[in-house]
């Protein structure tokens, strides 16, 4: 098999700290590879070494002669050039040939140019560029607009479109889904899986690492290890290796303790001195293997809110928008404290608008919104991370909000979000993106909110931290409203899907996989007679997820049933119907009706989840 990239005995340090020491790996041509490792291990540095932007201290990087390496380093400039022309210009060979074709006079040269243009399929270029731009969220009209009309995040998408269009032989992508929505991320997964050349992508998105790549390059302890499996299989293999290493460490620690006890007893006894020295040498030869201690570094601890009566928010015929222009209409929605809701829909359809309405950042233009008088809402969005004061420390940020708390308590709050003593005193400008996100999440949840609205909370979080966030959200007793491109997060946390589109918000009847298939097939002509295929057997992980959904539904029913029983008990008290208690009795009756309605919905969710699990287990 042809080789695209050989990394041999790489050595590189930053400020005296080794990032790579003897790192070696070989990537075959055409392979789709996910480069993974904890934040700060040197993944982006490795990309810069491959590009040649940094000089190796030792070792060698080899690519085939003439191979083109491409990636996205920065957003495209805010110029007057249209998105379409910007993407077309990214294929420099085509652009050069087209320019020469306009001026060339020599018949032989003209023939050569036209032959090469045909070889690179130059005449379908606009259609290919348009397809890529559309997949990344740009309408046909927007593709003809100047780049200056779009914000930095959208211009990053244009830069990504350009490098995908130019099709380098080795495509290097660093967290490409961080500036995409769910719809764009799912399109990119599908595109990369079909990409005709070699791809290496740094990503913490498990969906992309399972569906778009087939191999994992793991950077840990300054070494590279290549696994020819998707991420979930890699994670299972690595977990087994970690468990074996930790078991070996425990045995070696016990052996060291046994040898040390002999040394301590007989070190100064002449008849045993030689044996004591021998055992000291044995202790020196026993190597303890460094194993990841991730749990202490990835914690999220959300404070627990008190319980409110359902619903905590209800919208009836609601309408909202900006400057007198409605964006969302006909909103008839209800949120209970135990709801886990994912907002689906393309960028620009109104997901952020709904989030702002729910969090009181946007007013109603019509209709009715009711909310519990005690309701507290925590709101997290990427712009809040960007608005942190870079000169201040995390301790400074939290002290401003809790000036009466002792420093020890403030540090404990930060530690609950994985920000230890060192990070608490470090200027925000020197923190990693993941550490800044942790700080923003900590600040958003200080008041123990009854509802969390999270807009792309996993950007800059590594995979271990994302798993910890899943665990924390599932343990959290408040409502959660999620906007995220991370399918794995949504599948494990959300049990209700709302589709934002066509100026309103409606429940989505299918699951996330059905939504993914709907998106990927939306640009393809429908098959008039689709072939009936036997559904694939669900994987063990899918069945575990289904069982988790059933357990969550059962817990919700149990909780609502307890509330129903308590209200029924109060309404069964004859004193409740005396004149002085009539208002209280009517309030309890209203709450009882609301709980019964919520219980009916919860039982319907449980039925669907159980039926889905039964079908899966039957397969």
Buried (B, 14 or more C-beta within 10 A) or exposed (E): EEBBBBBBEBBBBEEEEEBBBBBBBBBBBBBBBBBBBBBBBBBBBBBBBBBEEBEBEEBEBEBEEEBBBBBBEEBBEBEEBBBBBBBBBBBEEBBEBBEBBEEBEEEEEEEBBBEBBEEBEBEEBBEBBBBBBBBBBBEEEBBEBBBEEBEEEBBBBBBBBBBBBBBBBBBBBBBBBBBBBBBBBBBBBBBBBEBEBBBBBBBBBBBBBBBBBBBBBBBBBBBBBBBEBBBBEBBEBBEEEBEEBBEBBEEBEEEBEEBEEBBEEBEEEEEBEEEBEEBBEBBEEEEEEEBBEBEEBBBBBBBEBEBBBBBBBBBEEBBBBEEEEBBBBBBBBBBBBBBBBBBBBBBBBBBBBBBBBBBEBBEBBEBEBEBBEEBBBBBBBBEBBEEBEEEBBBBBBBBEEEEEBEEEEBBEBBBBBBBBEEBBEBEBEEBEBBBBBBBBBBBBBBEBBBBBBBBBBBBBBBBBBBBBBBBBBBEBBBBBBBBBBBBBBBBBBBBBBBBBBEBBBBEBEEBBEEBBEEBBEEEEEEEEEEEEEEEEEBEEEBBEBBBBBBEBBBEBBEBBBEBBEBBEEBBEEEEBEEEEEEEEBEEBEEBBEBBBBBBEBBBEBBEBBBEBBEEBEEE
